[in-house]
Amino acid sequence: MSHNQLDAKSQAWSALFTEPMSELVQRYTASVFFDRRLWKADIQGSLAHAEMLAAQGIISAQDWADIQRGLQQIAQEIEAGTFEWKLALEDVHLNIEARLTQLVGDAGKRLHTGRSRNDQVATDVRLWLRDEIDGLIALLRELQAALVDVAAQHVDTILPGFTHLQVAQPVSFAHHLLAYVEMFARDEERLRDVRRRTNRLPLGAAALAGTTYPLDRARVARTLGMVDERGEPQLCLNSLDAVSDRDFAIEFSGAAALIMVHISRLSEELILWMSQNFGFIRIADRFTTGSSIMPQKKNPDVPELARGKTGRVVGHLVGLLTLMKGQPLAYNKDNQEDKEPLFDTVDTLRDTLRIFVDMIGGERDATTGQRSGGITVNRAAMEAAARKGFATATDLADYLVRKGVPFRDAHETVAAAVRAASEQGVDLSELPLAALQRFHPAIGEDVYAVLTLPGSVAARRTVGGTAPTQVQQQIERHRARLA
C-alpha cells in the first residue's frame, strides 16, 4: 500500500495499530454521511491555514499553490456530485485531505502542519454556523416585515384581547400582530449576539495545548472574517477551551428554541382564529389540507406542524446540554454528537421561517415583486367577538375614576352593571342611560363614547398602547428599522 496518501484502508494514526478497525466500529464512529455538509467551511478554513503557513515560511510557496489548486478541484468535484465520500475515512476532514494528497502529493500532507482535527472541526462548525445565522437573520427580518405589512392594513380592525383565553379588552389587530414583531425583533438581537460569540477562531489550538510552529493565528482570523466591528481578530484564547466546548452551539440552539416557541405561539393563535368557532381569518388553500373522510374541512397543517416541530428543536437543545454536561477537558469523541442536532435545528428553523414568510405575507410575484395575501382577515367576525365579552368594562371603570370615584368602588360598580347586562343578554353599551345611572349617579350621557369599541381602543394612547395613533407610530418605527 502506498504511503503517499490516506485511503480507505488506512487511517491517519494507522502506524500505531496492529489490526484494522472493524466494519461495525467504522460505521458506529463515522460521521462523514452527516458532517460532509461542512465541506465548504472545511476548505475555507484549510485555505486560510495554508496561506498562513506559507506566509510564515512553514510550507513553501509551491506547496501553497498546489494546495490551492487541489482544494479548488475538490470543491468542483463536490459541487458536481462526483466526489467519492469514503466511510473508512470517517469524516469530512480526512476525506478531503486524502483526496488532496491524491491530487497534489506531499503538499497535501503538509496542509495539516500545526493543526489537529480537534481545532479543525471546531473551526468548521463555527464557520458553517456563522453563515447559517446570517441566513436566519435575513429570514427573521422578512417575517417581521410581512407581519408589519399585514398590520398596516388593520390598524383600525378591532378584535378581543384575551387573558386566560377570556375576552379582556378590545385591541387593534395591528397591535396584536406587532406583539409578535417585537418577539421576533428580540430573537434577531439574540442571533446577532450568538453570531458574535460564534465568530471566534479555534484554529491554532491544535489538539489541546497549542503548537510549536510559529503560527499567525490573527492572520487566519482576518482571512476568515473572524473579526469584531473594529476589524480586530477574534481568537479563542485558551487552547483547551477552544477545542472542547460547544457552548456557542448550545447558545444558538437556545436562541433557535425561543424563535420556535414564538412561532408556536403565533401558530396556536392562527389555528384558533381559523376554526369555525372563531372565524377570524382564512389561511390560503396552499397552506392547508383537507380531510380524507370529511369533505367540509380545511386543516391548518402548516401552523400545526410548526407547533409540533417546536418540541423537536427544544429537544435538540436539551440533548446538547446533556451532551456537554459530563465532559472533562479537553476534546472527547462525545462531541461528534453535536452535529446532527445542530444541523437539524438549523434546517427546521430555516424551513419554518421560510414558509411563515410566505404564509403571513403571501407568495411574491416574480415579475412585480408584490405579495399575494396568505391570510384573509374577517373584520366583522373579530369585532363581533369583541362585543360579546363586555370588553369595555374596564373603560367604564376608568370613566368613573375620572369622575372622582375611587377605583375599587368603580370596579365593584361595573361588576354589578356587567352582571345585569349579562342577565339581560345585552352589552354594556346597550343598557339605557337610566339603567346605568342606577349603578352610579356620576354616569352621564358621555359614557357611551367610552363604551364603544373604537372609543375604548383610541383611549389607550400611552406609549406601547393599542390606540391607532400609537400603533401607526410603531409600524413606522419597525419599517425604518427593517428598511
VOPAGU-2260 file (C-alpha; in pm, 1 decimal, decimal comma):
REM VOPAGU-2260
SITE   aa  ch    i         X         Y         Z
SITE  MET   A    0       0,0       0,0       0,0
SITE  SER   A    1     134,0     341,8     -94,5
SITE  HIS   A    2     238,1     571,6     188,2
SITE  ASN   A    3     177,4     879,2     -26,4
SITE  GLN   A    4    -188,9     902,8      54,2
SITE  LEU   A    5    -460,4     830,8     303,0
SITE  ASP   A    6    -705,8     584,7     151,4
SITE  ALA   A    7    -994,3     366,0     257,2
SITE  LYS   A    8    -755,8     111,5     411,9
SITE  SER   A    9    -551,6     345,9     629,3
SITE  GLN   A   10    -620,5     598,0     898,1
SITE  ALA   A   11    -408,4     896,2     997,3
SITE  TRP   A   12    -289,3     701,9    1303,9
SITE  SER   A   13    -254,3     354,2    1144,5
SITE  ALA   A   14     118,0     300,8    1212,4
SITE  LEU   A   15      42,6     263,6    1584,3
SITE  PHE   A   16    -210,7     -15,7    1544,9
SITE  THR   A   17    -168,8    -388,3    1472,6
SITE  GLU   A   18    -515,4    -457,7    1334,1
SITE  PRO   A   19    -765,6    -262,1    1128,4
SITE  MET   A   20   -1079,6    -111,0    1274,9
SITE  SER   A   21   -1381,2    -343,1    1247,3
SITE  GLU   A   22   -1652,4    -251,7     999,0
SITE  LEU   A   23   -1906,0    -222,3    1279,4
SITE  VAL   A   24   -1686,8      26,0    1466,3
SITE  GLN   A   25   -1625,2     215,7    1141,9
SITE  ARG   A   26   -1998,3     260,8    1091,5
SITE  TYR   A   27   -2053,5     345,4    1458,4
SITE  THR   A   28   -1782,5     610,3    1478,2
SITE  ALA   A   29   -1800,8     757,9    1128,8
SITE  SER   A   30   -1960,9    1097,9    1077,7
SITE  VAL   A   31   -1894,1    1155,9     709,2
SITE  PHE   A   32   -2250,3    1095,6     598,6
SITE  PHE   A   33   -2377,8    1387,5     803,3
SITE  ASP   A   34   -2075,7    1613,0     859,2
SITE  ARG   A   35   -1990,4    1636,2     490,9
SITE  ARG   A   36   -2221,1    1936,5     473,8
SITE  LEU   A   37   -1928,1    2117,0     639,9
SITE  TRP   A   38   -1714,1    2075,9     328,2
SITE  LYS   A   39   -1721,8    2442,1     223,2
SITE  ALA   A   40   -1619,6    2555,8     570,4
SITE  ASP   A   41   -1351,5    2286,1     580,5
SITE  ILE   A   42   -1199,8    2402,5     252,9
SITE  GLN   A   43   -1233,8    2766,7     354,6
SITE  GLY   A   44   -1050,9    2701,2     681,3
SITE  SER   A   45    -783,1    2492,2     511,4
SITE  LEU   A   46    -710,8    2762,8     256,1
SITE  ALA   A   47    -671,9    3023,7     529,0
SITE  HIS   A   48    -447,7    2790,6     729,6
SITE  ALA   A   49    -229,4    2703,3     429,9
SITE  GLU   A   50    -194,1    3066,0     323,6
SITE  MET   A   51     -71,9    3148,7     673,3
SITE  LEU   A   52     170,6    2854,5     675,6
SITE  ALA   A   53     322,6    2983,4     352,7
SITE  ALA   A   54     339,5    3341,4     479,3
SITE  GLN   A   55     518,6    3215,9     791,3
SITE  GLY   A   56     764,4    3011,9     586,1
SITE  ILE   A   57     639,4    2684,5     735,0
SITE  ILE   A   58     549,6    2548,9     390,5
SITE  SER   A   59     682,7    2659,2      52,1
SITE  ALA   A   60     512,4    2884,8    -198,5
SITE  GLN   A   61     487,5    2584,3    -431,6
SITE  ASP   A   62     311,9    2379,7    -162,9
SITE  TRP   A   63      67,4    2667,6    -113,0
SITE  ALA   A   64      -1,0    2686,6    -486,1
SITE  ASP   A   65     -53,0    2308,8    -505,6
SITE  ILE   A   66    -286,1    2310,3    -207,2
SITE  GLN   A   67    -493,2    2590,4    -362,5
SITE  ARG   A   68    -516,6    2401,9    -690,4
SITE  GLY   A   69    -608,9    2074,8    -522,6
SITE  LEU   A   70    -873,8    2222,2    -294,3
SITE  GLN   A   71   -1027,9    2410,9    -584,3
SITE  GLN   A   72   -1062,2    2083,9    -777,6
SITE  ILE   A   73   -1211,4    1909,5    -474,1
SITE  ALA   A   74   -1469,3    2186,2    -439,8
SITE  GLN   A   75   -1562,9    2142,5    -805,0
SITE  GLU   A   76   -1594,6    1766,0    -761,4
SITE  ILE   A   77   -1817,0    1801,3    -455,7
SITE  GLU   A   78   -2040,0    2056,0    -626,7
SITE  ALA   A   79   -2065,4    1830,7    -934,3
SITE  GLY   A   80   -2151,4    1527,9    -719,5
SITE  THR   A   81   -1851,6    1327,6    -840,2
SITE  PHE   A   82   -1651,6    1333,1    -516,6
SITE  GLU   A   83   -1625,2     988,3    -356,9
SITE  TRP   A   84   -1704,6    1000,7      13,6
SITE  LYS   A   85   -1543,9     704,5     193,2
SITE  LEU   A   86   -1680,3     562,7     515,7
SITE  ALA   A   87   -1339,1     429,0     615,8
SITE  LEU   A   88   -1204,2     783,7     623,3
SITE  GLU   A   89   -1451,3     868,7     898,6
SITE  ASP   A   90   -1530,8    1231,8     841,5
SITE  VAL   A   91   -1533,1    1524,7     604,3
SITE  HIS   A   92   -1183,6    1632,9     708,4
SITE  LEU   A   93    -997,6    1309,3     632,3
SITE  ASN   A   94   -1194,2    1256,7     311,2
SITE  ILE   A   95   -1086,8    1595,4     177,8
SITE  GLU   A   96    -729,6    1555,7     299,1
SITE  ALA   A   97    -698,7    1211,2     140,7
SITE  ARG   A   98    -824,6    1337,6    -193,8
SITE  LEU   A   99    -595,8    1640,6    -173,2
SITE  THR   A  100    -296,5    1412,2    -120,3
SITE  GLN   A  101    -402,5    1206,4    -420,3
SITE  LEU   A  102    -413,6    1521,1    -631,4
SITE  VAL   A  103    -102,2    1711,3    -516,9
SITE  GLY   A  104     113,0    1459,8    -332,7
SITE  ASP   A  105     331,5    1571,1     -42,0
SITE  ALA   A  106     188,3    1923,5     -39,9
SITE  GLY   A  107    -141,0    1770,0      70,9
SITE  LYS   A  108      32,2    1602,5     363,6
SITE  ARG   A  109     184,0    1931,5     473,5
SITE  LEU   A  110    -154,1    2103,3     498,3
SITE  HIS   A  111    -216,4    1956,5     843,4
SITE  THR   A  112     102,7    2107,3     985,8
SITE  GLY   A  113      27,7    2298,5    1305,7
SITE  ARG   A  114    -332,3    2185,6    1342,3
SITE  SER   A  115    -539,4    1891,7    1465,1
SITE  ARG   A  116    -879,5    1764,6    1368,1
SITE  ASN   A  117    -984,3    1893,7    1710,0
SITE  ASP   A  118    -929,9    2260,0    1627,9
SITE  GLN   A  119   -1018,2    2197,7    1263,3
SITE  VAL   A  120   -1369,2    2069,7    1334,8
SITE  ALA   A  121   -1431,7    2340,8    1594,5
SITE  THR   A  122   -1340,0    2598,7    1330,9
SITE  ASP   A  123   -1550,4    2434,9    1059,9
SITE  VAL   A  124   -1863,6    2424,0    1275,4
SITE  ARG   A  125   -1820,1    2787,1    1375,6
SITE  LEU   A  126   -1772,5    2899,2    1013,3
SITE  TRP   A  127   -2072,5    2697,7     897,2
SITE  LEU   A  128   -2296,9    2816,2    1179,8
SITE  ARG   A  129   -2192,9    3178,4    1131,2
SITE  ASP   A  130   -2314,7    3168,9     770,7
SITE  GLU   A  131   -2635,0    2989,8     867,3
SITE  ILE   A  132   -2706,6    3253,0    1132,1
SITE  ASP   A  133   -2672,0    3523,8     867,4
SITE  GLY   A  134   -2935,9    3349,8     656,9
SITE  LEU   A  135   -3167,7    3301,7     953,4
SITE  ILE   A  136   -3140,1    3669,1    1050,0
SITE  ALA   A  137   -3242,3    3763,9     697,2
SITE  LEU   A  138   -3546,0    3534,3     716,5
SITE  LEU   A  139   -3642,6    3669,7    1058,3
SITE  ARG   A  140   -3636,9    4019,7     915,4
SITE  GLU   A  141   -3854,0    3908,6     623,2
SITE  LEU   A  142   -4106,9    3760,2     865,0
SITE  GLN   A  143   -4113,1    4079,2    1070,3
SITE  ALA   A  144   -4165,1    4283,8     753,1
SITE  ALA   A  145   -4451,2    4056,1     644,7
SITE  LEU   A  146   -4623,0    4097,2     981,6
SITE  VAL   A  147   -4576,4    4474,2     968,6
SITE  ASP   A  148   -4729,6    4485,3     619,2
SITE  VAL   A  149   -5039,2    4298,1     737,7
SITE  ALA   A  150   -5057,7    4516,1    1048,9
SITE  ALA   A  151   -5051,2    4831,5     836,7
SITE  GLN   A  152   -5375,8    4718,4     671,4
SITE  HIS   A  153   -5551,4    4657,8    1003,8
SITE  VAL   A  154   -5472,1    4947,1    1236,5
SITE  ASP   A  155   -5845,4    5012,8    1280,9
SITE  THR   A  156   -5955,3    4648,2    1285,0
SITE  ILE   A  157   -6063,7    4552,9    1635,6
SITE  LEU   A  158   -6060,0    4209,9    1796,0
SITE  PRO   A  159   -6091,7    4097,1    2156,1
SITE  GLY   A  160   -5770,5    4088,5    2354,0
SITE  PHE   A  161   -5763,8    3786,0    2581,2
SITE  THR   A  162   -5624,8    3692,6    2917,6
SITE  HIS   A  163   -5676,1    3330,8    3029,2
SITE  LEU   A  164   -5836,5    3295,0    2682,4
SITE  GLN   A  165   -6128,1    3503,2    2814,9
SITE  VAL   A  166   -6232,4    3828,7    2649,5
SITE  ALA   A  167   -6046,6    4105,3    2833,6
SITE  GLN   A  168   -6022,1    4434,2    2641,9
SITE  PRO   A  169   -6055,3    4532,9    2277,1
SITE  VAL   A  170   -5730,7    4583,2    2087,1
SITE  SER   A  171   -5624,9    4672,8    1738,3
SITE  PHE   A  172   -5546,9    4365,8    1526,2
SITE  ALA   A  173   -5237,4    4550,4    1406,7
SITE  HIS   A  174   -5131,6    4591,3    1769,3
SITE  HIS   A  175   -5175,5    4218,4    1822,6
SITE  LEU   A  176   -4955,1    4133,3    1523,7
SITE  LEU   A  177   -4690,3    4383,7    1629,9
SITE  ALA   A  178   -4652,2    4193,9    1956,5
SITE  TYR   A  179   -4500,4    3911,6    1751,0
SITE  VAL   A  180   -4283,3    4158,9    1563,3
SITE  GLU   A  181   -4138,8    4263,7    1899,2
SITE  MET   A  182   -4070,7    3899,1    1988,1
SITE  PHE   A  183   -3900,3    3828,6    1657,6
SITE  ALA   A  184   -3700,0    4151,3    1685,8
SITE  ARG   A  185   -3559,8    4028,5    2018,1
SITE  ASP   A  186   -3491,9    3692,7    1855,4
SITE  GLU   A  187   -3293,1    3875,4    1589,6
SITE  GLU   A  188   -3092,3    4052,0    1860,2
SITE  ARG   A  189   -3018,1    3718,8    2026,1
SITE  LEU   A  190   -2897,1    3567,1    1699,6
SITE  ARG   A  191   -2666,5    3863,2    1643,0
SITE  ASP   A  192   -2522,1    3813,4    1991,6
SITE  VAL   A  193   -2474,7    3441,6    1926,3
SITE  ARG   A  194   -2304,1    3518,9    1595,8
SITE  ARG   A  195   -2055,7    3746,6    1768,7
SITE  ARG   A  196   -1950,3    3474,1    2012,1
SITE  THR   A  197   -1953,9    3206,9    1740,6
SITE  ASN   A  198   -1723,4    3414,0    1521,8
SITE  ARG   A  199   -1404,4    3333,9    1714,9
SITE  LEU   A  200   -1115,0    3127,3    1582,3
SITE  PRO   A  201   -1015,2    2796,9    1748,0
SITE  LEU   A  202    -763,4    2708,4    1473,9
SITE  GLY   A  203    -411,8    2707,8    1614,9
SITE  ALA   A  204    -517,4    2542,1    1939,0
SITE  ALA   A  205    -415,9    2214,0    1771,0
SITE  ALA   A  206    -510,9    1902,6    1967,1
SITE  LEU   A  207    -540,9    2073,4    2305,5
SITE  ALA   A  208    -218,1    2252,4    2405,3
SITE  GLY   A  209    -129,3    2474,8    2111,7
SITE  THR   A  210     161,0    2403,0    1877,0
SITE  THR   A  211     534,0    2457,4    1849,7
SITE  TYR   A  212     504,7    2601,9    1499,2
SITE  PRO   A  213     516,8    2983,8    1468,3
SITE  LEU   A  214     156,6    3024,3    1358,5
SITE  ASP   A  215      -1,1    3365,3    1296,2
SITE  ARG   A  216    -348,5    3297,0    1428,9
SITE  ALA   A  217    -456,0    3659,1    1391,7
SITE  ARG   A  218    -380,8    3642,1    1020,1
SITE  VAL   A  219    -604,4    3336,2     982,1
SITE  ALA   A  220    -881,5    3508,4    1177,4
SITE  ARG   A  221    -866,4    3811,6     948,9
SITE  THR   A  222    -869,5    3591,6     638,3
SITE  LEU   A  223   -1179,4    3408,7     764,0
SITE  GLY   A  224   -1357,5    3726,7     869,3
SITE  MET   A  225   -1341,2    3631,5    1235,3
SITE  VAL   A  226   -1307,8    3990,9    1345,0
SITE  ASP   A  227   -1509,0    4234,6    1556,7
SITE  GLU   A  228   -1677,5    4553,9    1440,5
SITE  ARG   A  229   -1340,9    4732,9    1454,1
SITE  GLY   A  230   -1172,0    4468,9    1241,9
SITE  GLU   A  231    -979,4    4322,4    1535,2
SITE  PRO   A  232    -917,4    3945,4    1508,9
SITE  GLN   A  233   -1124,6    3734,8    1746,0
SITE  LEU   A  234    -939,9    3429,4    1880,6
SITE  CYS   A  235   -1027,6    3155,9    2126,1
SITE  LEU   A  236    -759,4    3238,4    2381,5
SITE  ASN   A  237    -733,5    2910,4    2571,0
SITE  SER   A  238    -639,1    2606,5    2366,0
SITE  LEU   A  239    -818,4    2361,5    2596,4
SITE  ASP   A  240   -1139,5    2559,4    2581,8
SITE  ALA   A  241   -1106,5    2623,1    2206,9
SITE  VAL   A  242   -1124,4    2256,2    2109,0
SITE  SER   A  243   -1357,5    2120,4    2375,4
SITE  ASP   A  244   -1653,5    2347,1    2439,9
SITE  ARG   A  245   -1962,1    2374,2    2224,2
SITE  ASP   A  246   -2135,1    2648,5    2419,1
SITE  PHE   A  247   -2175,0    2853,0    2100,3
SITE  ALA   A  248   -2380,6    2568,6    1950,5
SITE  ILE   A  249   -2584,4    2537,7    2270,0
SITE  GLU   A  250   -2640,9    2911,6    2281,6
SITE  PHE   A  251   -2755,8    2907,4    1919,4
SITE  SER   A  252   -2989,0    2617,3    1993,7
SITE  GLY   A  253   -3134,9    2814,1    2284,4
SITE  ALA   A  254   -3198,7    3113,2    2060,3
SITE  ALA   A  255   -3347,8    2884,4    1795,3
SITE  ALA   A  256   -3573,8    2718,9    2052,1
SITE  LEU   A  257   -3704,0    3060,6    2159,4
SITE  ILE   A  258   -3776,2    3155,6    1798,5
SITE  MET   A  259   -3969,3    2832,6    1753,6
SITE  VAL   A  260   -4159,1    2895,2    2078,7
SITE  HIS   A  261   -4264,9    3235,2    1944,0
SITE  ILE   A  262   -4364,7    3077,1    1613,7
SITE  SER   A  263   -4556,2    2812,1    1807,3
SITE  ARG   A  264   -4749,8    3077,8    1999,2
SITE  LEU   A  265   -4840,3    3250,6    1673,8
SITE  SER   A  266   -4932,1    2912,3    1525,4
SITE  GLU   A  267   -5168,3    2840,2    1812,8
SITE  GLU   A  268   -5349,5    3167,9    1751,8
SITE  LEU   A  269   -5371,3    3109,1    1376,9
SITE  ILE   A  270   -5520,7    2765,8    1446,1
SITE  LEU   A  271   -5779,3    2911,2    1685,9
SITE  TRP   A  272   -5861,1    3205,7    1461,8
SITE  MET   A  273   -5914,3    2977,3    1161,8
SITE  SER   A  274   -6154,7    2747,5    1347,1
SITE  GLN   A  275   -6527,3    2783,8    1284,3
SITE  ASN   A  276   -6581,4    2888,5    1645,8
SITE  PHE   A  277   -6368,1    3198,5    1586,4
SITE  GLY   A  278   -6376,9    3253,4    1210,5
SITE  PHE   A  279   -6134,8    3547,6    1238,5
SITE  ILE   A  280   -5912,8    3453,7     944,5
SITE  ARG   A  281   -5884,0    3230,3     643,0
SITE  ILE   A  282   -5547,7    3078,5     555,1
SITE  ALA   A  283   -5483,7    3040,3     181,9
SITE  ASP   A  284   -5557,5    2692,8      49,3
SITE  ARG   A  285   -5195,6    2633,5     -48,7
SITE  PHE   A  286   -5105,8    2623,0     322,4
SITE  THR   A  287   -5387,7    2389,0     429,3
SITE  THR   A  288   -5500,6    2031,9     367,4
SITE  GLY   A  289   -5831,8    1850,4     355,2
SITE  SER   A  290   -5970,6    1551,3     539,0
SITE  SER   A  291   -5969,8    1202,1     392,8
SITE  ILE   A  292   -6332,3    1143,6     504,2
SITE  MET   A  293   -6479,1    1486,2     593,0
SITE  PRO   A  294   -6507,0    1692,2     272,6
SITE  GLN   A  295   -6606,6    2013,1     452,7
SITE  LYS   A  296   -6277,6    2051,3     639,4
SITE  LYS   A  297   -5971,4    2266,3     581,9
SITE  ASN   A  298   -5693,6    2184,6     824,1
SITE  PRO   A  299   -5423,8    2435,2     927,5
SITE  ASP   A  300   -5144,1    2183,2     881,5
SITE  VAL   A  301   -4860,8    2435,7     846,3
SITE  PRO   A  302   -4910,4    2608,7    1183,3
SITE  GLU   A  303   -4993,7    2274,8    1347,5
SITE  LEU   A  304   -4672,9    2118,2    1219,9
SITE  ALA   A  305   -4469,7    2424,8    1321,4
SITE  ARG   A  306   -4616,8    2389,4    1669,0
SITE  GLY   A  307   -4507,5    2026,5    1669,4
SITE  LYS   A  308   -4159,5    2095,5    1533,5
SITE  THR   A  309   -4102,8    2334,0    1822,8
SITE  GLY   A  310   -4077,0    2031,7    2050,2
SITE  ARG   A  311   -3816,6    1885,3    1816,8
SITE  VAL   A  312   -3595,8    2195,7    1839,1
SITE  VAL   A  313   -3638,1    2226,2    2216,0
SITE  GLY   A  314   -3541,3    1859,0    2241,0
SITE  HIS   A  315   -3219,0    1923,8    2049,2
SITE  LEU   A  316   -3130,2    2198,9    2297,1
SITE  VAL   A  317   -3176,6    1960,8    2588,4
SITE  GLY   A  318   -2974,8    1696,6    2403,7
SITE  LEU   A  319   -2679,5    1930,6    2350,1
SITE  LEU   A  320   -2683,0    2044,3    2712,2
SITE  THR   A  321   -2682,0    1682,3    2823,0
SITE  LEU   A  322   -2404,2    1600,3    2576,3
SITE  MET   A  323   -2169,3    1854,1    2732,4
SITE  LYS   A  324   -2253,4    1824,1    3098,5
SITE  GLY   A  325   -2013,2    1541,4    3191,9
SITE  GLN   A  326   -1717,2    1600,1    2964,3
SITE  PRO   A  327   -1374,8    1661,7    3116,9
SITE  LEU   A  328   -1122,7    1877,1    2932,4
SITE  ALA   A  329   -1029,8    1864,1    2655,5
SITE  TYR   A  330   -1178,1    1713,6    2337,9
SITE  ASN   A  331   -1384,7    1393,8    2362,3
SITE  LYS   A  332   -1547,9    1184,6    2092,2
SITE  ASP   A  333   -1883,6    1269,5    2250,7
SITE  ASN   A  334   -1866,0    1598,9    2063,4
SITE  GLN   A  335   -1925,4    1420,2    1734,8
SITE  GLU   A  336   -2285,3    1402,8    1854,7
SITE  ASP   A  337   -2320,4    1782,1    1845,3
SITE  LYS   A  338   -2363,6    1798,6    1469,9
SITE  GLU   A  339   -2683,2    1613,7    1386,9
SITE  PRO   A  340   -2898,8    1803,3    1639,3
SITE  LEU   A  341   -2735,1    2131,6    1539,4
SITE  PHE   A  342   -2784,0    2062,9    1169,0
SITE  ASP   A  343   -3146,6    1959,2    1220,1
SITE  THR   A  344   -3216,8    2266,7    1433,0
SITE  VAL   A  345   -3087,2    2493,6    1156,5
SITE  ASP   A  346   -3281,3    2306,0     886,9
SITE  THR   A  347   -3605,0    2305,4    1085,3
SITE  LEU   A  348   -3583,0    2671,6    1178,9
SITE  ARG   A  349   -3487,6    2780,3     826,9
SITE  ASP   A  350   -3774,3    2587,9     662,9
SITE  THR   A  351   -4024,5    2709,0     922,3
SITE  LEU   A  352   -3927,5    3073,5     878,3
SITE  ARG   A  353   -3942,1    3046,0     500,6
SITE  ILE   A  354   -4291,4    2901,0     497,8
SITE  PHE   A  355   -4419,8    3150,2     756,5
SITE  VAL   A  356   -4286,9    3440,3     548,2
SITE  ASP   A  357   -4493,7    3309,0     258,2
SITE  MET   A  358   -4798,5    3223,2     469,3
SITE  ILE   A  359   -4813,8    3559,3     651,3
SITE  GLY   A  360   -4703,5    3782,8     368,9
SITE  GLY   A  361   -4818,1    3575,3      75,4
SITE  GLU   A  362   -4613,1    3448,1    -215,4
SITE  ARG   A  363   -4411,6    3706,4    -402,2
SITE  ASP   A  364   -4485,0    3755,7    -772,3
SITE  ALA   A  365   -4163,3    3700,6    -968,2
SITE  THR   A  366   -4248,1    3982,7   -1209,8
SITE  THR   A  367   -4396,4    4255,7    -991,2
SITE  GLY   A  368   -4234,0    4165,7    -659,8
SITE  GLN   A  369   -4573,0    4209,4    -490,5
SITE  ARG   A  370   -4706,0    3954,2    -242,3
SITE  SER   A  371   -5048,2    3789,6    -263,1
SITE  GLY   A  372   -5204,4    3762,3      81,1
SITE  GLY   A  373   -5160,7    3430,5     258,0
SITE  ILE   A  374   -5410,0    3528,8     528,7
SITE  THR   A  375   -5751,5    3688,6     479,7
SITE  VAL   A  376   -5893,8    3875,9     780,3
SITE  ASN   A  377   -6263,7    3871,7     872,7
SITE  ARG   A  378   -6301,1    4213,5    1035,7
SITE  ALA   A  379   -6670,4    4169,5    1113,7
SITE  ALA   A  380   -6615,1    3842,7    1300,0
SITE  MET   A  381   -6337,1    3995,4    1505,7
SITE  GLU   A  382   -6540,8    4297,7    1607,6
SITE  ALA   A  383   -6847,8    4087,0    1682,8
SITE  ALA   A  384   -6638,7    3871,6    1915,2
SITE  ALA   A  385   -6504,4    4182,6    2090,3
SITE  ARG   A  386   -6861,0    4293,5    2165,8
SITE  LYS   A  387   -6955,0    3960,2    2323,5
SITE  GLY   A  388   -6743,0    3959,8    2634,9
SITE  PHE   A  389   -6802,3    4304,6    2787,9
SITE  ALA   A  390   -6460,5    4409,3    2662,1
SITE  THR   A  391   -6524,5    4774,7    2751,3
SITE  ALA   A  392   -6594,5    4707,0    3119,6
SITE  THR   A  393   -6255,5    4845,2    3221,2
SITE  ASP   A  394   -6331,2    5158,2    3020,2
SITE  LEU   A  395   -6645,4    5214,4    3227,4
SITE  ALA   A  396   -6439,4    5175,8    3545,6
SITE  ASP   A  397   -6182,2    5425,4    3416,2
SITE  TYR   A  398   -6467,6    5662,4    3325,0
SITE  LEU   A  399   -6596,7    5653,6    3683,4
SITE  VAL   A  400   -6245,6    5711,9    3821,1
SITE  ARG   A  401   -6218,6    6025,1    3606,4
SITE  LYS   A  402   -6546,5    6133,8    3766,6
SITE  GLY   A  403   -6384,2    6109,1    4109,3
SITE  VAL   A  404   -6492,3    5758,2    4211,5
SITE  PRO   A  405   -6216,5    5553,4    4384,6
SITE  PHE   A  406   -6100,7    5273,2    4155,5
SITE  ARG   A  407   -6203,8    4989,7    4387,8
SITE  ASP   A  408   -6553,1    5135,7    4417,7
SITE  ALA   A  409   -6568,1    5183,4    4042,1
SITE  HIS   A  410   -6460,2    4820,6    3994,6
SITE  GLU   A  411   -6748,8    4697,4    4212,4
SITE  THR   A  412   -6998,1    4926,5    4038,0
SITE  VAL   A  413   -6900,2    4798,1    3693,0
SITE  ALA   A  414   -6910,1    4434,3    3808,6
SITE  ALA   A  415   -7273,7    4488,6    3911,7
SITE  ALA   A  416   -7351,0    4653,6    3576,8
SITE  VAL   A  417   -7190,9    4364,6    3385,0
SITE  ARG   A  418   -7395,4    4113,7    3582,5
SITE  ALA   A  419   -7716,1    4299,8    3499,5
SITE  ALA   A  420   -7626,9    4330,6    3129,7
SITE  SER   A  421   -7538,0    3960,6    3118,1
SITE  GLU   A  422   -7871,5    3865,6    3270,4
SITE  GLN   A  423   -8048,3    4076,7    3007,1
SITE  GLY   A  424   -7831,4    3938,4    2723,9
SITE  VAL   A  425   -7706,4    4279,4    2611,7
SITE  ASP   A  426   -7375,4    4463,0    2601,6
SITE  LEU   A  427   -7295,4    4744,3    2845,0
SITE  SER   A  428   -7327,2    4992,4    2560,6
SITE  GLU   A  429   -7683,0    4869,7    2501,5
SITE  LEU   A  430   -7805,8    4946,8    2853,1
SITE  PRO   A  431   -8018,4    5264,0    2871,1
SITE  LEU   A  432   -7866,5    5562,3    3046,6
SITE  ALA   A  433   -8121,8    5540,1    3329,1
SITE  ALA   A  434   -8025,6    5178,9    3391,8
SITE  LEU   A  435   -7656,1    5268,0    3406,1
SITE  GLN   A  436   -7724,4    5561,4    3640,6
SITE  ARG   A  437   -7887,3    5324,8    3888,9
SITE  PHE   A  438   -7543,2    5175,4    3940,7
SITE  HIS   A  439   -7383,5    5516,6    3997,9
SITE  PRO   A  440   -7523,0    5869,8    3964,6
SITE  ALA   A  441   -7192,1    6001,9    3822,8
SITE  ILE   A  442   -7264,2    5829,3    3492,8
SITE  GLY   A  443   -7376,2    6075,9    3223,5
SITE  GLU   A  444   -7459,9    6068,6    2855,2
SITE  ASP   A  445   -7092,8    6096,3    2767,0
SITE  VAL   A  446   -7045,0    5739,3    2892,2
SITE  TYR   A  447   -7139,7    5591,5    2555,2
SITE  ALA   A  448   -6831,2    5741,6    2391,5
SITE  VAL   A  449   -6610,8    5520,4    2608,7
SITE  LEU   A  450   -6828,8    5210,3    2578,4
SITE  THR   A  451   -6781,2    5177,9    2200,6
SITE  LEU   A  452   -6500,4    4955,3    2072,3
SITE  PRO   A  453   -6329,6    5232,6    1870,6
SITE  GLY   A  454   -6356,8    5469,7    2167,2
SITE  SER   A  455   -6204,4    5212,2    2400,5
SITE  VAL   A  456   -5913,1    5139,8    2169,3
SITE  ALA   A  457   -5846,7    5505,9    2086,6
SITE  ALA   A  458   -5829,7    5598,9    2455,1
SITE  ARG   A  459   -5522,9    5382,5    2519,1
SITE  ARG   A  460   -5269,3    5633,5    2394,3
SITE  THR   A  461   -4976,9    5554,5    2626,5
SITE  VAL   A  462   -4651,5    5457,7    2455,3
SITE  GLY   A  463   -4688,7    5095,4    2351,4
SITE  GLY   A  464   -5068,0    5110,9    2379,0
SITE  THR   A  465   -5326,9    4991,5    2130,0
SITE  ALA   A  466   -5457,4    5333,6    2020,2
SITE  PRO   A  467   -5435,3    5366,6    1638,3
SITE  THR   A  468   -5208,4    5671,0    1671,3
SITE  GLN   A  469   -4963,5    5469,7    1881,1
SITE  VAL   A  470   -4989,5    5162,4    1658,4
SITE  GLN   A  471   -4914,9    5369,5    1349,9
SITE  GLN   A  472   -4604,7    5509,8    1517,1
SITE  GLN   A  473   -4486,0    5156,0    1595,7
SITE  ILE   A  474   -4543,8    5047,3    1236,4
SITE  GLU   A  475   -4333,5    5337,3    1112,6
SITE  ARG   A  476   -4060,3    5256,8    1365,9
SITE  HIS   A  477   -4044,1    4893,2    1257,7
SITE  ARG   A  478   -4042,6    4984,4     889,0
SITE  ALA   A  479   -3749,8    5218,9     941,7
SITE  ARG   A  480   -3565,7    4951,9    1140,2
SITE  LEU   A  481   -3626,8    4684,9     877,0
SITE  ALA   A  482   -3553,4    4902,6     573,7
